[in-house]
Each structure stands twice: as structure tokens, then as C-alpha cells.
Amino acid sequence: MNSTIYQPFKNFDFKYKNCFLSGDTFKSPVEEINILPAWLLEVANFSGEEQIKLLDESVRSYNTLKVPCNTEVFTHFIQPLEEKIADAFSKGYDAVSQLEEEDLFKWIGKFMYSLIYVEMNAAVRLQQISSDGVNMSQGLMHKFGNLNTMIQSIYLDVVYEDFKPWSIVVVPLEEQDTAFSFRDEINTLTFSLKLKNFGIIACLQDNGTNKKFHQEILDQIGKTALSPQQFEEICARFYYSAYLFNRLPEYAIMPVEGSIYIDAMPLRGTLNKALFDHWQHKTYAQVLQDFWKPWRHTLFEIIKDPTNPMSYFVPASLPVTQ
């Protein structure tokens, strides 16, 4: 198997000419594929005309969100992954919770990286980023490049050396017919979705630290089905802690005899501070208010007691502030 690592951020290869995943290691044609596959639109009961706002403030319909993909990569690698995820999603929590975390990581990573590809193409086209990326955050380029390398595991043999680069949580929901929706935060590579009777939260490049950070509430939940408010509250906690996570993970990446080995460098490094900046209940309450919009909770209501923000969990098991 070929173990060449495609690195599109070296020359900002976002012009819809080469495969977004392989850079055209394969010789078959390149075609544009939908970021939201047909099966997902169908299970979500979407027409594809629903709209999303991109970072450049442009509004696009789901059907127009596409990335270039090598037909061989799509047929032999992406399509089987889509079928595996689609089958689990159709069955609900029991099947989704049995999926390998790495398969969820590949699928979510592909989804998020595809959105990043569209954003990069728009930024280069509008000259918001130069062709060599000089006016883009080096930290973001680093994270996005690492994500691209990792999701090449869809068609390459990628081996993680005694670590997982992600935090992924799958929880059951009380409502058995939850409408599909997703949310993402590109800067922190955080993603969540809910559908039918399950919810998923993922931090794609934190080496598992966000899951450890929230271990108390996760242990408390166990396999208890969550109300809609509780799921959004857990999401808010992860999105906020991902923002507080103050490390830029570094990896040693080495192709060896047909495989790519990835080893995580110690997150603590030489920095004499915690992995997360201080949790501030006031800031967290603002995040929570956004996630709780359907229930119209005011910020005053959420943070009425500054030391004990509103929670749908008993006990709340919030992180300790400093």
C-alpha cells in the first residue's frame, strides 16, 4: 500500500483540481461529491436546499457543498465508510454506540475537513488568504494539516502509537425521534450532532483531554438517556472546554513500509500551567445561553447564582473555577 502523505497546506491546494483526501495518489478521475451525502439528507428529511452560513458570511445550500474526490478513493474507501455509518445511524443509539471510535473519527473528520476545504477555497478565491497562506494563523494551519493527515486513514493504514487524537462521546437521548442537526466549531475542531435517539460530541484534536476534563459528569450520566436540554448542556461544556484547551498538539508522523505511524508528543511540554485555562462560570453561561436558545433561558436566569450556574443535572458536577 502507498504510504505517501498528502499535505495540501504546503501549497494551499484548495482549487478543486486534486482529490481533497489523497491529492490524487490514484490515477482515476476526480469528481465532486456532496459533503452531506444523500443518505444523511434522507435520514434527516432534508431536501438539500437548507442553508448554511460560511465564515465569509456567504450563504450556501447543502446541495452546493462539494469537494473534489478521486473516484477510486470514493468507491473503495469513502463509500464503504459511509455505508457503515449510515447503517448504524438508521438503527439508532445501540448501533451507533457499538461503532469503533476510529470509524466515527474518520467520518466526522472527513465531514469537518470537507467544510474546511470549502472555507479555504473561498478564502483563497477572495484573496482573504494568499496562495501560500501567509495571512492565516499558523496554529490553525497546523491543526488542519494534522487533521487532513489523520483522515487519510480512510484509505491508508494509519497507526496511532498508544493514544487517540480525539475525544468522542456517544449518548442516548430520551426522545426517540430527535430531528437531525449538527454544530461545529472549526477553530477548535469541535463537532456535535443529534438524530433519532442518540447524540455525538467530538473534539478531533485534543488527545482525549476534553473527555477526561468532563469525566465526572460523564460517569454520572453513564447510559442514562438525556433530555434535549441535558444534551445541549453537555455540548456547551465540551465546546467551552475546547476553547479553554491551551495546547497545540504536536505529532511525530512517520511513513514506514506501507503504514503511517503517528506518535503524540507530550502535551505538557515545558509549559508550567494546566492544560486548560481557568473555567469561568460567567463565560460558560454565555455559551450555555446560546445552546439553550430553544428554551429561551435568559443569561440572568442561568447565572443568577454566579457560583452555581443553572443546570439540568443533579448534581451539576461542573468543573471547579479558580
Secondary structure as the mmCIF struct_conf table of DSSP 4:
data_model
#
loop_
_struct_conf.conf_type_id
_struct_conf.id
_struct_conf.beg_label_comp_id
_struct_conf.beg_label_asym_id
_struct_conf.beg_label_seq_id
_struct_conf.end_label_comp_id
_struct_conf.end_label_asym_id
_struct_conf.end_label_seq_id
HELX_LH_PP_P HELX_LH_PP_P1 THR A 4 TYR A 6
HELX_RH_3T_P HELX_RH_3T_P1 PRO A 8 LYS A 10
TURN_TY1_P TURN_TY1_P1 ASN A 11 PHE A 12
BEND BEND1 LYS A 15 ASN A 18
TURN_TY1_P TURN_TY1_P2 PHE A 20 SER A 22
BEND BEND2 GLY A 23 ASP A 24
BEND BEND3 PHE A 26 PHE A 26
BEND BEND4 SER A 28 SER A 28
STRN STRN1 VAL A 30 ASN A 34
BEND BEND5 ILE A 35 LEU A 36
HELX_RH_AL_P HELX_RH_AL_P1 ALA A 38 VAL A 43
TURN_TY1_P TURN_TY1_P3 ALA A 44 ASN A 45
BEND BEND6 GLY A 48 GLY A 48
STRN STRN2 GLN A 51 LYS A 53
TURN_TY1_P TURN_TY1_P4 LEU A 55 ASP A 56
BEND BEND7 GLU A 57 GLU A 57
STRN STRN3 VAL A 59 SER A 61
HELX_RH_3T_P HELX_RH_3T_P2 TYR A 62 THR A 64
STRN STRN4 LYS A 66 ASN A 70
HELX_RH_AL_P HELX_RH_AL_P2 THR A 71 VAL A 73
HELX_RH_PI_P HELX_RH_PI_P1 PHE A 74 ILE A 78
HELX_RH_AL_P HELX_RH_AL_P3 GLN A 79 LYS A 91
HELX_RH_AL_P HELX_RH_AL_P4 TYR A 93 VAL A 96
TURN_TY1_P TURN_TY1_P5 SER A 97 GLN A 98
BEND BEND8 LEU A 99 LEU A 99
HELX_RH_AL_P HELX_RH_AL_P5 GLU A 101 ARG A 125
TURN_TY1_P TURN_TY1_P6 LEU A 126 GLN A 127
BEND BEND9 GLN A 128 ILE A 129
TURN_TY1_P TURN_TY1_P7 SER A 131 ASP A 132
TURN_TY1_P TURN_TY1_P8 VAL A 134 ASN A 135
BEND BEND10 MET A 136 MET A 136
HELX_RH_AL_P HELX_RH_AL_P6 GLN A 138 ILE A 151
HELX_RH_3T_P HELX_RH_3T_P3 GLN A 152 ILE A 154
TURN_TY1_P TURN_TY1_P9 TYR A 155 TYR A 155
BEND BEND11 LEU A 156 LEU A 156
STRN STRN5 ASP A 157 TYR A 160
BEND BEND12 GLU A 161 ASP A 162
BEND BEND13 PRO A 165 PRO A 165
STRN STRN6 SER A 167 PRO A 172
STRN STRN7 LEU A 173 LEU A 173
BEND BEND14 GLU A 174 GLU A 174
TURN_TY1_P TURN_TY1_P10 GLN A 176 ASP A 177
STRN STRN8 THR A 178 GLU A 185
TURN_TY1_P TURN_TY1_P11 ILE A 186 LEU A 189
STRN STRN9 THR A 190 LYS A 196
TURN_TY1_P TURN_TY1_P12 ASN A 197 ASN A 197
STRN STRN10 PHE A 198 CYS A 203
TURN_TY1_P TURN_TY1_P13 LEU A 204 GLN A 205
BEND BEND15 ASP A 206 ASP A 206
TURN_TY1_P TURN_TY1_P14 ASN A 207 GLY A 208
HELX_RH_AL_P HELX_RH_AL_P7 THR A 209 PHE A 213
TURN_TY1_P TURN_TY1_P15 HIS A 214 HIS A 214
HELX_RH_AL_P HELX_RH_AL_P8 GLN A 215 ILE A 221
TURN_TY1_P TURN_TY1_P16 GLY A 222 LYS A 223
HELX_LH_PP_P HELX_LH_PP_P2 THR A 224 ALA A 225
STRN STRN11 LEU A 226 LEU A 226
HELX_LH_PP_P HELX_LH_PP_P3 SER A 227 SER A 227
HELX_RH_AL_P HELX_RH_AL_P9 PRO A 228 LEU A 244
STRN STRN12 PHE A 245 PHE A 245
STRN STRN13 TYR A 251 VAL A 256
TURN_TY1_P TURN_TY1_P17 GLU A 257 GLY A 258
STRN STRN14 SER A 259 ALA A 264
HELX_LH_PP_P HELX_LH_PP_P4 MET A 265 PRO A 266
BEND BEND16 LEU A 267 ARG A 268
TURN_TY1_P TURN_TY1_P18 GLY A 269 THR A 270
BEND BEND17 LYS A 273 LYS A 273
BEND BEND18 LEU A 275 LEU A 275
STRN STRN15 PHE A 276 PHE A 276
HELX_LH_PP_P HELX_LH_PP_P5 ASP A 277 TRP A 279
HELX_RH_AL_P HELX_RH_AL_P10 HIS A 281 PHE A 291
TURN_TY1_P TURN_TY1_P19 TRP A 292 TRP A 292
HELX_RH_3T_P HELX_RH_3T_P4 LYS A 293 TRP A 295
TURN_TY1_P TURN_TY1_P20 ARG A 296 ARG A 296
HELX_RH_AL_P HELX_RH_AL_P11 LEU A 299 ILE A 302
TURN_TY1_P TURN_TY1_P21 ILE A 303 ILE A 303
BEND BEND19 LYS A 304 ASP A 305
TURN_TY1_P TURN_TY1_P22 PRO A 306 THR A 307
BEND BEND20 ASN A 308 ASN A 308
BEND BEND21 TYR A 312 PRO A 315
HELX_LH_PP_P HELX_LH_PP_P6 LEU A 318 THR A 321
#
